[in-house]
Amino acid sequence: MNNYNHSRMFKKGITILVLLLIGFNSFAGYNKTIDSLMNIVKEASYYDSAKLCRTGQLTIEQAKKLSAEGAIAEVHLYYGNYFFYIRNLERSKKYYQQALEEAKKWKNDHIEGLSQIRLSYFESEKGNFDIAEKELSELLVISKEKQDFENVAEIYNLLGIIYKDGNQPKEAMKSYLNGITISEAHNLNYYSAVFRNNFGLIKLDLGQIKEALDDFHKGLVMSDKENNKRLSTHIKMNICLAYVLDKTPEKAYSLFREVIEYYKKNNFPQELADIYINLASAFSDTDRKEKALDYLDTAISVIQTNNLNRELANAYLGKAGIYIDLKKTAEAEKTLEKVKSIAESTHEWQILSMYHLMKYQIYTQTKNYKEALEEFKLHIKIKDSLDANLNTKTITELQQNQKVQKKEIELEREKEKSILLEKSNQEERYLKWFSIIAGISVIILIFIISYSVYNKKIKEKQRQFSRQLIQNIEEERQRISRDIHDEIGQSLSVIKAKIINEKNRNSESTDELQNQLGQVIEQTREISRNLYPTYLEKIGLDRSVAALMESIQGATKMECSSEITEEVQLLPIQIQTHLFRIIQECANNTIKHSGATGLKISITENNRDFVLTYQDNGSGLKVKKNHLGIGLLSMQERAKIINGSFDIDEKLEKGFKLILKFRSPKTQII
């Protein structure tokens, strides 16, 4: 009898721990960066305040950058969870309120609802169970209407905790069964594991060990699916407890070692204390009492170091039970007085019931039967009050109701499947039409691209043809110019020389013929220069343009000026030739069509960037970009050949202005 009661006492500590701490779930789903940071925040919220603060701040900064501000509210929720865990309820409540404000600001209904749920649960922490139950029940209706099933499951879990703490185990069972139904219907594995665990703990209270183990193992499978090591470890600890109660502690040893290693590694003092208590129970059941006392002392040390006063009574009950087994009455009575003080201050009726039972055992050992009877009556009175609300028949009825509810939910899920199937078929039809339209669009796009490439090639060939044509013209002009200069020019010069010799004999008859022949020679030289300005190579562009200006001014009385930078002389002769031809073409247009009285030419240079400006004050030139004349087309091609571009100022009310910009080859300008 003693061993069973001692084990049941140990179990109570874990029941409270798991119910309070594993009811908080994560709901990430932003993007890879935020989700990754949020997982770190979640883990840190269990034990590492420095890491929680550091990673939480980084998550908030990233959320602002990536426009995922809803994550800020979730970070505040994890802050609240951490301070709830270490029992700093004021700071915890503050962060839950901040989460609520952020959620409202960014219109995140899920986080807003969850924040309100956490704040409502705080009323139960202050002992206001009725207020907490009322507010959570109202939020349950709202969450169901919004079909936010995670929040529905969260509320069922918290209501179960409130009912259990308020000595209403029957209502707690109803909440957990409803939670299991909702969680399994909507594939909420985390909550399914939580409810299976809590349901199993209630079955342990009723002595249904095999049924409890079945629930624990189901919960463990779901928890492992979620890869939630903390929850899995809690459930493993309860499986160990069930083995102890089943008097098969040897099955629990390996799990005990695994659980202890996890709690030590992650610095969970409360859980570590509870596992030491359960180890003590295992050793006590195998008659290794002294070893059990060592583990209980270790648990008490951990509890006192971390101010876990609510767990301290369970450890003292364990020690008192072992002292009773060892018939150390004085030590047992001294330890039980500590238990009584804690039980009365915390209103833990089950602990108080165990206190009276152990006092009954002490009085029986000392043959003080009158006091023993009084203590036993008090124990039975409290125990009957605790068990009145729950029995095996109640569980059977609740489970039957759960089956009915499950069938109803399955029907709803079948309806949902039909709707989803119809939606899928409709999406397939849309996809087919989209594929057809996309295919046609791709064909059109390929045609447009092909036409564009073809057109581009044609234009490039035209440009190459124009450049080649200009080059051929220049070469042919050079050849004709050379022939005129070398052949005709020399022949005329010889004839002129003969005439001069003849003149010396008869001056009167040859003067007129000499003058006419001189004019022919000069015209021949002018034609040669116009065909190909060979003097560019000799005197350069600057002086060639100056000579052209002087010639125009002498022939037309037009005021002409030129200002050309010295760097022009360093340009290749081909570029200088093209520049001269452009200036020459502009000058011809000015002379023939503009009626101008003046023109000005300038070429400037800045860091190898050249600008040629030609301007007259004539009647101007009306230019249509798509209908350029032969002269302008020629200038345009010459500009392209020297990698330049020209622009005609169309805003001038009078006159003509052309601006040519080009960049010299790097090798030419030093």
DAJO-V372090 format. One line per field, one symbol per residue. ss: DSSP state (h for helix, s for strand, l for the rest). psi: psi as a letter, one per 40 degrees, with the letter a starting at -180 (. if undefined). A space follows every 10 residues. Layout:
ss = ???
psi = ???
This chain:
ss = lhhhhhhhhh hhhhhhhhhh hlllllllll lhhhhhhhhh hhhhllllhh hhhhhhhhhh hhhhhllllh hhhhhhhhhh hhhhhlllhh hhhhhhhhhh hhhhhlllhh hhhhhhhhhh hhhhhlllhh hhhhhhhhhh hhhhhlllhh hhhhhhhhhh hhhhhlllhh hhhhhhhhhh hhhhhlllhh hhhhhhhhhh hhhhhlllhh hhhhhhhhhh hhhhhlllhh hhhhhhhhhh hhhhhlllhh hlhhhhhhhh hhhhhlllhh hhhhhhhhhh hhhhhlllhh hhhhhhhhhh hhhhhlllhh hhhhhhhhhh hhhhhlllhh hhhhhhhhhh hhhhhhllhh hhhhhhhhhh hhhhhlllhh hhhhhhhhhh hhhhhhhlll lhhhhhhhhh hhhhhhhhhh hhhhhhhhhh hhhhhhhhhh hhhhhhhhhh hhhhhhhhhh hhhhhhhhhh hhhhhhhhhh hhhhhhhhhh hhhhhhhhhh hhhhhhhhhh hhhhhlhhhh hhhhhhhhhh hhhhhhhhhh hlllhhhhhh hhhhhhhhhh hhhhhhllss sssslhhhhh llhhhhhhhh hhhhhhhhhh hhhhlllsss ssssssllss ssssssllll lllllllllh hhhhhhhhhh hllsssssll lllllsssss ssslllllll
psi = dddddddddd dddddddddd deehiififc iddddddddd ddddeddgdd dddddddddd dddddeffdd dddddddddd dddddefgdd dddddddddd dddddefgdd dddddddddd dddddeegdd dddddddddd dddddefgdd dddddddddd dddddefgdd dddddddddd dddddefgdd dddddddddd dddddeegdd dddddddddd dddddefgdd dddddddddd dddddefgdd eedddddddd dddddefgdd dddddddddd dddddffgdd dddddddddd dddddefgdd eddddddddd dddddefgdd dddddddddd dddddefgdd dddddddddd dddddefgdd dddddddddd ddddddedeh iddddddddd dddddddddd dddddddddd dddddddddd dddddddddd dddddddddd dddddddddd dddddddddd dddddddddd ddddddcddd dddddddddd dddddgddee dddddddddd dddddddddd dhgdedddei dddddddddd dddddeehhi iihhidedde iidddddddd dddddddddd ddddfieiih hihihhfehi hhhhhifaei hhhhdegiid dddddddddd defaiihhhe ehdiihhhhh hihiidedh.
